[in-house]
Amino acid sequence: MSVLQPPSTLVLRTQRALVDGTWRPAAVVVDGGAITAVLDADADVDARTDLRLDEDAVLIPGVVDTHVHVNEPGRTEWEGFASATRAAAAGGVTTLVDMPLNSVPPTTTVAALDLKRRTAAPQSVVNVGFWGGAVPENLGDLAALHRAGVFGFKAFLSPSGVPEFPQLSRSQLREALGEIGEFGGLLLVHAEDPARFDEPAAAGTRYRGFLRSRPEDSEVSAITDVVDAVRGTGARVHVLHLSAAAALPVLRAARAEGLPITVETCPHYLVFDAAQIPDGATQYKCCPPIRSSENRDLLWEGLLDGTIDFIASDHSPSTPELKLAGDGDFAVAWGGISGLQVSLPGVWTAARSRGVDLATVVRWMSTRPADVVGLPRKGWIGVGADADLVVFAPEADLQVRAENLLHRNPISAYDGMRLRGEVRGTWVGGRAVDPGGPATDRDLLLRRP
């Protein structure tokens, strides 16, 4: 038996905790925002708060979602730090990294980063980090943002959808990679080749027309260019939101060559398929698009064989007026899926149906993204890890209603779905988060270590 003195802040007891990647009974002891001990489930611990989980619940590390568009400042009617971080906490996300668009100004200067931090700090209830942006106007000045603590830089190879965040040409991509490689940074790439788009086919309400407008070949072409640029510069690249399984052979070959490339896909590409999407249902519109069930199966294979490193939400909300603009015309409506709060149960439901265990899902959604972005104390449970913890009931039913989700606007592709898995408690730095409550006085903003 073990007694810890002085009293610890918290102990969580459960018959199933995912400790260092393995399920075991445990008493997880927390003090000073970190995990200080992992003991037998019934160990004697002197703690101010001593909680025993329900028998149907497990303890897992919080989700690390590295692809979230919070949109504040400038487009707070789309989303904001108050609503996004509360939706994150309700969904078991304890760390998010904010994309440099669609805020105004975008995070392409140190001044814009400072403004974003001042905006986020008093509102956030989970850990928040920031990506910078690489656009034609700030090439040559990226080192300053790197020194200011962004986790890396996002770039588009096709139009971003907002005028203040222009795409890079192929020569500018190489210029950005050369610059980023000099200081050991990371470039995130939205990899679609606009030369392969068939925009006229997107007109109208037919989902198949929209799907034809952004074919798999557009991703394959862009990713091939990215691989060539990495080979020429040696800089690190992360491929965002892989949708096209046809690009997996290119990525496997690049990895076999030893090139420093990582890859993510998103819950909506693993949960939905094109045949499920009715014509005019623009709540499913995203870029790159949701593709066939056969494509989805291959993405799952890419996760299982390690070609795809992890899963991130790409939560990209807008107002209902923009999301439903054009009366179902996919060429007019805003492209983006609102899924931050339901990413964990969504992926778990799909994984469970394929015989994939929860520990593997946690590795894809917590451990591996934390590794890639450089947060070594997050995404796992063990002594020395940050006490970012989630109580999750994997077999509980979850009926999704968009009007009950906590992100700002009540529209989501997941509306009406019945999922498995319920988040029953979230701790950030050892403190319980009430998604409906106020922000704390803690500094939850993250800088690149």
N, C-alpha and C positions, 0 to 999 in steps of 0.2 A: 504494500500500500504506500501511497505517496502523498505527502502534505507539502504544499507550496506556500512559502512565507516570503514577503507579505501577501495579503490576499490578491488574487488575480482579478481582472475585470470581469471575465466571462468564462464559463465552460459550457460547451455543447456536447451532449451525450447522445450517442446513436449506435444502433447495431450495424449500420452500414455507412461508413465514411470512406470517401475515395482519397486515401492517404498515399501520397507518392505514387499515384496511379493504380493502387490496389485497394479493393474493398476489404474493410475490416471493422469490427466493433471498436469504438474509440470514444475517449473523452478528449475533445480538442480544447486546449487551454489557451486563452487569449489575454494578452496584457500589452499596453503601450501600442496598440494597433497592429500587433504581429502575433503569430502563433508561437507560443513559448514552450509548449509541450504537447505531445500526443501520447495519451496514457490508455490503459485498459478502460473500458466503458464505465465500470463501476469504481474506478479509483477514487480515493479520498482526496478531494481538492477543496481548498479554501478559496472561494470565489464570491464576488459580490452578486453575480447573477449565475444561476445554475439551471440550465434548461435541458430537458430530455425530449428528444424528438419523438413524434408519433411513430408507431411501428411501421406504417406504410411510407414513411419519408426517409430520404437519404440526405447526407451532407456532401455537397460538392463545392469546388471553388467557383467563384463568380465568373460569369461569361466576360470575356475581353473582346468587345466588338470594335474592330479597328476601321469600320467604314460606316460612318453616320453623318448625314447632312443635317446639322442643327439649324442652319440658315440665319442665325442671329449674329450681329445686327443686320438690319436692312430689309430682311424678309421674314420678320418675326410673325407675320400673319400666317406663314407657312408652317413654322415650327420655332421653338426657342429653347433655351437651356432649362428653364423651369419645367416645361412640359416634357421635353425629350429625356431629361435625366430621371424624372419620376416614372415615365413609361419604362425606361431602362431598368430601374430598380424593381418595378413590378414584374418584369420579365426575367429577373435573375442576372441582369447585366450590371456588373459593379465597376467596370471601366469601359469608357468609350473614347475613341479618337475621332475628333471632328474634322470633316473635310473642309478644304479652303473655300469652296463655293457651296452653296449659293448665297452666301452672305454678301452684303454690300457695306464696306469694301471687301473684296476677297482677301484671303490671308496670303498676300504676295509681297508684303513689306513688313518690316519690324513694327512700324506704327500701327498697321492693321492688326497684327498679332497682339500688340499691347491693348488695343481697343477690345478685341475679342476676349482677352483674359479679364479685363475689367468688367465686361458684360457678363461673363460666365461665372465668375467667382462668387457673387452673392446669391446666385440662384441655384447652383448645382447641388445635387444630393448623392451623386456617384463621382468617382474619379473621372477627370476629363483631361485628355491631351489634345494636341493640335497638329495637323498636317499643314505644311506650307504649300504654296502653289508654284509651279514652274510655267510661266507664260512668256511669250516673246519679249515683253517689256522688261522683265526682271532678270533675264539671263545675264550672267556676269556678276550679279549681286546676291546669289543664293547663299553664299557663305555666311552672310550677316544673319539671315533667318536661321540657319543651322546653329550658329553660336547662340542665338536667342532661345533655342530649345525645342524647335519643331522636330517631330519624329522622322520627317522625310518630306518629299515633295511630290505632289500630284500633277500629272500632265495629261492632256487629251491629245489624241492623234486624229480625232474627228471633232466636229463642232460640239461644244459642251452644252448648248441649249441656253446659255446666258451670255450676253455680249461682253460683260466685263471679265470673262475668263476665256480668252481665245486659245485655240489649239496650237500645237507645235507642228511645224513642218518636219520632214524627215531629217533635214540638215540641222534644224534646231534641236531635235531629239538628241542627235549625236553631240551637239554643243552642250546641252544640259548634262548629258551623261559624263562628258569629259570634265566639266566643272565639278559635278557632284562626286565623281571618282577621286578628285584631288583631295577632298576632305573626308572621304570615307562615308558619304551619305547614302541615302536610299531614294530611288525614284519609283513612284507608283504610276502605272500607265493604264489609262483607259484605251484599250487596244482594239480599235475598229478602223478599217481603211475606208474613208468616204468615197474613194474612187470605185469601190465595189458595191456601193449602195445603189438601189434602184428606187429612187424617191417617188416617181409617179405611181408605183405599185402601192404606195402607202396610203394614197387617197381613199377615203371612204371608210365604212364601218367594218369591213371584213378583216378579221384578225389574220387570216392567211395572207391577205395583201400586205399587211404591216410586216409579217414575218418574212415574206419574200423581199421586202425592201431592205432588210439588214441580214443578208445571208451569212451562213457559216463562213464562207470564203472571206468575208470582210474581216473577221477575227483572225483567221489563219494568216492572211496576208500581213496584217498589222503585227501579229506576234512574230512572224518570220522576220520582219524588219527590226523588231525590238531585239530578237536574239542576235541578229547580225551586228546591231549597235553595241550590245553588251560584249560580244566577242571582240569588237574593235577597241573598246574602252576599258573593259574589266570592271566597270561600275556595277553596283548592286541594283537590281530591278525587281519589283513586285508587280505581277500582272493582276489587275483588278477584275472582279466579277466575271470569271470565265463562264461563258454560256455555251460555246461551240465545242463539243467533244472532238470535232474534226481537228482541232489544234493540239490535242493531247500528244500525238506522235512527235510534233515539232518540239513540244516542251520536254517530252521524255528524252529526246535526242540531246537537247541542250543540257539537261541535268546530267546525262551520261557523260557529256563532254566536260563536266565540272564547272559550267558557267554559273555565276551567282544569281540565279533566278528563282523566285518563289511565286506561288500562285494561290489565289483564292477563288472560291465560287460562293454562291449565295443561297439562302434557304429557298427562295422562290424557284430557283432552277432545279432544286432537288425535290420539291413538294408538288409543283404544278407541271402540267405539260400542255402543249398547244391545243390538243383535242378537247381539253376541259374548258377552254376560254370561249365564251359566246361572242358572236359578232357584237360590236358596240360596247363591250365591257372594258372600258379604258382604265378601270382600276387595276388591270393586269398589265398595262403598258409599262415597259422598262426597256432600257437600252444598255447592252444588247438584249434581245428579246428572249422570252421563254420559248423553248423549242420542243421537239417531239419527245414522246415517251422513250423511244429508242436512244435519243441523245441523252435524256436524263439518266437512263441506266448506265451509259458509258461514263457520265460524270461521277456517279457513285463508284464505279470501278476505279476511276482516277483518284478518288479520295482513298479508297482502300489500298491501292498500290503505292500511295505516297506521291504521285505526280502532282496532285493538288494538295497543298499544305494545310489549308484551313478553310473555315466558313465564316463569312462576315455578312451582316444584314444588308448593307447598302440601303439603309433606311433613307428614303428620298421623298419626303412628303411635299404637298403643296395644298393650296386651298381647294375646296370642292369645285369652285368655279373653273379653276385651271385644269384640275384632274378630269373633269367631265365636260370640258369645253368641246364644242363642235358636235354636240349631241351624238357622241359615240364615234366620232371621226378620229381614227388613230393618228392621222397626220397632224391633228390640231391639238389634241389633249397633251397635258404634261406627262412626261415619262418618268416614272419612279414608283417603287413599291413601299408602302408604309408597313413595316413588319418588325420594328425594333422590339416591341413588347412580347411578340409571339414567336420570335425566332427559335428560342430553345425548345418549347413544346412542338413547334412545327417540324424542326429537324428531327427531334427525338421520335415523333410519331412516324415519320417516314422511315427513319433508321430502324425502329422497332419492327416495322412490317417487313423489313429485309433481313432480319436476324442480326442486326448490328447492335452491340451492347452500349449501354449508357456511358461506360468509361471511355469508349472510343469517341463518342459524340463530345464528351468533355475535352478530350485531347484536341479535337478539331476546333472547338469553340472557345476554349479557355487557354490551355497550355501552349499550343502551337502558335496562336496569334501573339501571345505575350512574348514568346521566344523571338519571333520574327521582328517585332517592333522594338525589342530591347527593354522588356520589363521583367527582369529575372525573379522578382519577388511576387509576381502575380501569376494566376492561372493554375495553382497547385495547392495542395494542403500538405503541410509538413513544417517542422520546426524551422523558423526563420522566414517563412512566407508571410506576406501581408494577410491580415485577417479579413479578406474579402470572401465571404462565405454565403452559400445559398442552401436553404432547406427546400428540397424538391420532392414531390410525391409523384413518381414516374407512372403509376397506374391510374391516377385520378383522371376523371373526365374534365375536359375544359371546352366549354362552348364559347366560341369567339363571337362577340357582338361589337361591331366597330364603334358604336356609341358609348361603350363601356371602356374602351382603350384610352390611355392617358395621354397619348400624343395629341397635338393641338386640334387636328381636324378629323372628324369621324368618318373616315373612308379608308378601306383597306381591302386588298385582295383576299385576305383571310376571313372576311366577314361571313358569318354563318357556318364556318367549319367546326367540326367536332374533333378536337385533338386530345392526345394523352399527355399528361404531365402538368402539374400545378406548382407554381412557386408559392411557398407558404411563409418564407422569411428571407430577408436579405440583410447582410451586415457588410458595411464598408469600413475598413480600418477598425473592426471590432465593435462598431456601433450599429445598432439596428436602425434601418431606414424605414420610415413610414412614407410610402409613396404619396399619400394624401396630405402629408404634413409639411411644415415649413423647412426651408434650408437651414443648415446649421452654421455656426460661426467658424467651422473648420476650413482650412485651405485644401481643397480637393483637386487643385489643378496640377497637372503633371508636366514635367519637362523631360526631354530626352536625357537619359543618364549620361 
